[in-house]
């Protein structure tokens, strides 16, 4: 008992007081900024392992990007990754960062379904489905719940049953072998419900795009409410994305 | 000689591997494993060679530090005697070969599907009609769990046969995570695509798998790693071990409802993964390891930072462990729960930390050392009881051991090689076979590549430590209460994606 109290005392306060303004340590591959400098665009495009870079104008699709930083290392004058972790959006096209773009990436309030704020603004229960995820995004979703990031303080929790959930969180490129289970889980979740895609693999298939062993037809059937990019997505990206979607802005 | 003897990370021409008759192949390989407990099978696979199937078996000699490779060419319509009848550790390899190519075995105990790979031989076998073992009884009942589990984890289906609260039998159905990685590795042509695939095999072992891939590729290209590259990889592997072991201690505490342990170990993982981010920009170190280069060198400043991180980590970690391992309510849940005997562990070919917890001394860092491990004179930590306690205690000890190694390593950080001196990677040689063994935090990772006549990858075989250890989990829960399943499961923390590929 006293030993436990002494550990508590030694640990002190661990939680991040404000997850919307916290700084990430060291180098972090967050929102990229692409300058207008002219470089060998073909070489730049071919450098990317997942075809996330397009040319004319140069742009990076964060839904495909694995944040390996290869492009920024080779062309530092053209591409740099900022430590801005607020890169979750609710429209697929907003994930594409073009050259010269400096503005922050945000959830477009006009595209958020009206009932989401009133229904889920103070309490959101989510069922996570890993469909071919490599356990990295799952790992970071769990980290979002630890004592430091403490997603639970906002009333956002992961639940065991889809019947208790207000939406599903998908990680992984959606394998053929998992497609049926995902559909059953979605159908078991009561309406109204949201779909959140976490990680590059879920948003575009990532490096697995085009593999015959994946089946992404589920995503064609339903609207997606939130895209949280990353490989894996950082807990602060996850938390800020979910808050942006469900909270009314002042 | 019916086999070829090679070292870890050595490339040899495929044509040098003796091709023997199936009978000789069977006697040779099962004999090696049965006669000597210091040998085990690290990989056994097949690939198409014209109309036939070429089988390649790799047996590692743990005491003589070499790998014995032999091969055999078989027809698909032949019915073969199984290795499994002689030694159980081949069981899963033969099921995999059967699933992929439809090879028939006359005396394999049960050729169950392994992962329902997309290019399997028999497409009528689907996830939905898995042939579960069942017992016809009025008194027994079955409990099915998954593929979607209660927590935020990967999918897999567990089918328990229970007598009241007691588990008689557990069968684990996997394959939900199958993304076709081995095929994609053959199809993608750019090196950074292959490296990206390797680090996505299992996200929690991004370092382990990408180091194994890098070793394979460098060996195929005849590239000699410099000291700074080896240094980076050794440091990264040990950091990964500390981070994941600490997180696992948190998970075990969660499952025995010890909130303080769960919170403290959970938060202690953060400074370690945040250090990885300071180093390479990713908390799981994706993007750090690339073949033929030291992409993000480990600097003196980072060494100073790591030393600070470890100095603040250690007292908290020690204090929390002292409390956990002296708490009767925790110990009563750990001790004699989920036992895997030393006989069972060696019979099924268990590897890594789980095998060492059952008294099997099996550690690539000792038996086939690579990178800077020869200098560290690694001594594996081995426990005898094979219960949850052993698997938890081994994590605590390995974390301290890894910290000791890291402190030794960072006392002498090598200068990054002069970039003007770095030789570019050549393309892989033609007609070669390479095998790479790496001790990840879970255990032995084995990558094996074969190149064709133009140096293109012809076959790539990945074996995650979970491949064998899932069977260890199934055995461990027998005669335990079903309520102890979660803590048995967490004490192994196996990879679904690493198994399903």
Interface residues (C-beta under 8 A of the other chain):
Chain A: X3 X4 X6 X7 X8 X10 X11 X14 X24 X25 X26 X27 X28 X29 X46 X47 X49 X50 X66 X67 X68 X69 X70 X73 X81 X127 X128 X129 X130 X131 X132 X133 X134 X135 X136 X137 X138 X139 X140 X141 X142 X143 X146 X147 X148 X158 X160 X162 X172 X173 X175 X176 X177 X178 X180 X181 X185 X201 X206 X207 X208 X211 X212 X213 X214 X231 X232 X234
Chain B: X116 X117 X118 X119 X127 X128 X147 X148 X150 X151 X152 X153 X154 X155 X175 X176 X177 X178 X179 X180 X183 X184 X188 X190 X192 X193 X195 X196 X197 X200 X201 X202 X203 X204 X206 X247 X260 X263 X264 X266 X267 X269 X270 X274 X275 X277 X278 X279 X280 X281 X282 X283 X284 X286 X287 X295 X316 X319 X320 X323 X495 X496 X497 X500
